[in-house]
Amino acid sequence: MSSGGTKTPLVVTAELPCRRCRHLLRGLGIDGLCPECGLPIEETLRSSIDLESLRGRAFARPKLVAAAILLLATATAFSVLGNLILPLTTVIARAPDAGVAEATQGLGPLATGMFFILVVMILGGLAAIAGVLSLLRSDAENLLDRPEKLRWLGMVIGSGLLVWLSSRFLSITPGVNTRTDLMLQFALVDLLVTSTAVLSTTGLRRLLKTIGQRSEQYIRAGKGLQTTKPMIAGLGINMALGFAWFLLIRNLDPISTGGLEENLATVRLVLGALISLGGLYLMANAIWATSPLRRRESSIDQLVGPDSPASMADARPPGDTP
């Protein structure tokens, strides 16, 4: 990025603030230092542009790529939130209610929990659909090859089915069902939520890792993405426990299995809390990784150009009149 080997010095031609002190660097040479804090201007440039533009392979629609990634991160956050609501609802539903028959024990919390989870799933599915469609419309040939595009198109179809199925579950009237019936419906939703969380986390991790391999400014986020490995492992364990819970309430007497059911719910509640923290960290990584792409100017030719008298005039400090 250095201009040392060129005949015409390169200067900042846009309203670019210093990464450290936010001092405007317009008109300053890219080989120099910030006059306020001394940070090399090149460091600010490297954290402010899509570095692939140095090689002529910048995103055609960087803001659309950034929006797609943030929408997919939002969908992932919704899916892992469902994994926290599920065991919490189960623990509340297991609390004994004086004067309430065992057949209807916990129906209120279960019905409320299922409603909120289905709403979260619908919102997450819609965010995933919007994100994937934005990604496919971004013309990011240097980001997605054809098999990956087909994979993401499959996620659009899967998210659409998720939204449809969730809306169908919302039409269920739990008041006419027994506790066991509602628990079985709840278990099916449970498996669906966890499966969605695994798919969305894996897809977002792959996408952010691909971006991290493109540019230097994403190295920090790329290292942070390693936290998705224990997150996906936790989701897998959570799914296994959910399947065991499904078999438990399907085949055994709920009165005799109350203690085991409560222990499973407690373990899953702890797992859900850890997974939710991982989802928040993944969301933070997505925000960090897309920060250069969300700028008004994200390519090198929009921020840097040859020195000229006009650019030097633009660089005159405020209050300095001719």
N, C-alpha and C positions, 0 to 999 in steps of 0.2 A: 504494500500500500504506500510505501515511501515514494516521495517525489524527487529523491536525491539524484536519480539517474536520468531525469527528464530535463529538457532544455527550458521548459516553462514551469515555474513552481506551481504546485497545486495548492489551492486554498479551499476553505469551507465556504460554500456559496449559499447555504440555507440557514435558517434560524435554528441552529443546533446548540442546545445547552450542554455544558460540561456535565459529565456523568457524576462528578463529585460535588461541585458547588453550584451548578446550574447557571454559571456565567455563559452568556451567548458567545459562540466562537466564530461567528460569521466574519469572513475576510481574513482569518488567521491561517497561516500555512499549516499543512497537516503534519509536518515534521517538528512543529514547535510545541510549546507547553501552554497550558491554560494560564493567563496572566494573574488569575486570582489565587488558585490553589497549587499550580505547578504540575497538574496531572498531564501526561502526554496526550495531545489531541488525538493521536492514533488510537489510544485506548478507548476514548469516547466513541470514535468511529466504529471500532470493532464491536462494541456493544450496542450500536444503534442501527446497523444495516444488516440486510441479508447478505452475508459474505459470499454466497454463491454468485452474486452479481459481479464480483471481481473476475469470475471465470466466464461471465456471459450466460449463466444458467439461473438467473434469478426467477422467482415465482412470477408468473404473468399477473396473478391476482393475489398478492400477499395478504390483503385484508380478508379476503374470502377464505383463504387457508387458515388464518388465525381464528376467524369466527367459527369455522368447522371444528377445529381442535377444541375450542372453549365450549362449544355445544356438546361435543362428545364427552368432555370432562364433566360437564353438568349432568349428563345422562348417567355417567358412572357414579357421581356423587348421589344421585337419586337412588340408584340400585343398591348401593351399600347402605344407604339410610334405611331402606326396607329391611335389611338384615339386622338392624338394630331394633326396629319397631317390633319385628316378629317375636323374638324371645321375651322382650319386655312385656308385650301383650299377654304372652303365655303365663309369665310369672304372676301378673296381676289377676289373670283369670283363675289361677290355682288357689288364690286366697279364699278360705272358707267364708261363706256368706250365711249368717245365722238365719234360720227360718226359710231357707231356699232349698228346694229339693235337689238331689245330686244330678238328676237328669237335666236340670236347667242351670246348674252351677257354672258361673263364669260366662254365661251367654252374652251379657252386656259388653264386657271388655273385649271378648273375641270379635263380636260384630263390629264394634268401634275400631278395633285394631285392623281388621280386614278392610274396612272402608278406607282408612287412611293409607294403608299399604297399596291398595288398588289405585287410589288417586296418585300416589307417588309413582307407581309403575306407569300410569298413563302419561304423566308429565315427563318421566324419564324416557319413555318410548318416543314421544313426540320430539323431545330434544335430540335423541339419537337420529331420528329420521331427518330432521332439519340439518344436523351436523354432517351426516353422510352425504346428503344431496348437495350441500354446499361444497364438500370436499370433491365430489365427482364433477361438479361444475367448475372447479377452480383451474382446470387444465394443467394440473401439476404433474406433467409427464415425468419430470425428474424426481418425483416423490413416490408415485404409484405406478407399478407396471400392471399389465393386463390381468394377471391372476389376482393381484391385490384388489383391483377395481371390482372384479367379480365377487370377491369375498365381501367387500364393503356393500355391494349391491344386495348380497344375501342378507347382510345385517339390516338393510332397509326393509326387506320383506319380513324378516324375523321380528323387527320392531313393530311393524304394522300388525302382525299377528298378535304380538304382546298387547298392543293397545286394544285391539278388538276383543281378545279374550278377557282382559281386565274389565272392559266395559260390560261384557256379558256377566262376569262375576258380580259386578255392582248391582245387577238386576235381581240377584238372589234375595229372598226375604228370609232372614235368619230366624225371625220370630216364630215360624211354624216348624222349625227343625229342632231336634234334640241336640244336646251338647256334643254327643259323639258325631252326629252328622256334620255339625258346624266345624268340629275339630278336623274331620277328614277334608272338608273343603279348604280349611285353613292350611292343612299340610300340603295340599296340591299347590296352593298359592305360594307357600314357603319354598317348595322345590323350584317353582318358576322364577321367583325372585332371585334365589341364589344362582341359578343357571345364568340368568341375565347379568348378574354382577360379574361372574367369571368371564363371560364373553366380552362385556364392555370394558372391563379392566385390561384384559389381554389385548383387545384391539387398540385401545388408547395407548397402552405401553409400547406396542409395536410402532404406532405412528410417531410418537414422541421420540422413540429411539432412532427412527429413520431421520427425523429432523436433526437430532443431536449429532448424527454422523455427517451432516452437511456443513455445519458451521461451528466456529470456535466458541461463539457466545453462548452456546447451549451446553457446554461441557458440564457446568455446575448442575444443570437440570438433569443431564444424562446420568450423572453419578447418583443423584437423588432417586432416579427411577428404579434403582436396584431394590428399593423398599417394596416394589410390587411383587417380588418373589414370595416373601412371607405373607403378603396380603392375599395372593392367589392361593397359597397353601392353606391359609386360614379359611378362605371361602370353600375350598375343597373339603376340609374337615367339617365345616359348618353344614355343607350339603350332606355329608355322610351321617351326621347326627340328626339332621332333618329327616332323612330317609328312615333311620332307625326309629325316630319318633312316630313317623307315619305308620310303620309296621306295628309299633307298640299299641297305638290307639285303635288300629284296625282289627287286631287279632286278640287283644287281651281285655280283661275287665278293667274299666277306668278306676274303680275303687281300689283294686289291689295294686295298681301300678302308679298310684298318685305320687309316691315318694320318688320313684325313678324318673317319672315325667318332670317333676319339679327340678331334680338335679340336672337333667338334660337341658332344661330351659335356662338354669343358672349358668351352666358352662357356655351355652350359646350366647347368653347375654354378654358375658365377658369377651367372647370372640367377636361379637357384633360391635362392641365398643372399640376394640383394637382395629377391626376392619374399617370402621368409620374414620378413625384417625388416619389410616392409610389412604382412604379416599380423599380426605382433606389435603393431605400432603401431595397426592397426585394432582389435585386441582391447582395447588400452588405451583407445582412444576409446570403445568400447562400454561399458567399465566406468565411465568418467567420465560418459558421457551418461546412464546409468541410475542413477547414485548417488542422486539425489533420489527416484526411483521405488522404490528398495529400502528406504527408510526405513519405520519402522512407521507414522509419520504423514507423509503426502505432500501433503495438501491444506491450504489456508489455514485452513479452519474447524476443522481438527484441531490446529492450532498456536497460533492467535490467537483471543482472545475479549475481551469487555468487562471492564474492571477491576472487581474486587469485593473485599470484605474477605477472602473465602476465598482468593483468588489471592494477595493480599498476604501472608497467613499462610504460604502455600506458599513464598513468595519469601524468607522469613526465612533468613539464612545459617545453615549448620550450626553447632551449638554455641550458638546464640543462643536461650536458653530464655525463656519469658514470665515 
